[in-house]
């Protein structure tokens, strides 16, 4: 799986930063809310955005062989999903009307005991459960990152670090 990267670090960083803006700026060809090129409410379609991100990552890792990509892509997807899950507790309130992903059950429970001005022991218990859940999510992310790293060349690994997939 020895491949050369085509883009410099700055070029790829710029491409990834601009990819979201590119999707937001696309004309939906009159499709309206939920129509072609747009998701519900006229925003970008998450599936299209996901496909675009995967194409950008594949290009950045310089994977030209479909068989090689069929091994790497699900590992990249798993890392991305687990990173999003691991970061849930650090994004603030989530869900409808909030910013970021839906809050975890542990995060919601912790917020509830705080809002309810629960006794200190209940707060400590909820905090311990929240921290344990965060550690579990982090451990699953690290395992997925190790799996991804195991199939990459040194150059691909370095690029994956720059993309934020690996540390």
DARACOR-V746117 format. One record per residue. SS is DSSP state (H for helix, E for strand, C for the rest). BURIAL is b if it has 24 or more other ideal C-beta (glycine too) atoms within 12 Angstrom, else e. Layout:
SS;BURIAL / SS;BURIAL
This chain:
C;e / C;e / C;b / C;e / C;b / C;e / C;e / C;e / H;e / H;e / H;e / H;b / H;e / H;e / H;b / H;b / H;e / H;e / H;b / H;e / H;e / H;e / H;b / H;e / H;e / C;e / C;e / C;e / C;e / C;e / C;e / C;e / C;e / C;e / C;e / C;e / C;b / C;b / C;e / H;e / H;e / H;e / C;e / C;b / C;b / H;e / H;e / H;b / H;b / H;e / H;e / H;b / H;b / H;b / H;e / H;b / H;b / H;b / H;b / H;b / C;b / C;b / C;b / C;e / C;e / H;e / H;e / H;e / H;b / H;e / H;e / H;b / H;b / H;e / H;b / H;b / H;b / H;b / H;b / H;b / H;e / H;b / H;b / H;b / H;b / H;b / C;e / H;b / H;b / H;e / C;e / C;e / C;e / C;e / C;e / C;e / C;e / C;e / C;e / C;e / C;e / C;e / C;b / C;b / H;e / H;b / H;b / H;e / H;b / H;b / H;b / H;e / H;b / H;e / H;e / C;e / C;e / C;e / C;e / H;e / H;e / H;e / H;e / H;e / H;e / H;b / H;e / H;e / H;b / H;b / H;e / H;e / H;b / H;b / H;e / H;e / H;b / H;e / H;e / H;e / H;b / H;e / H;e / H;b / H;b / H;e / H;e / H;b / H;b / C;e / C;b / C;b / C;e / H;e / H;e / H;b / H;b / H;e / H;b / H;b / H;e / H;b / C;b / C;e / C;b / C;b / C;e
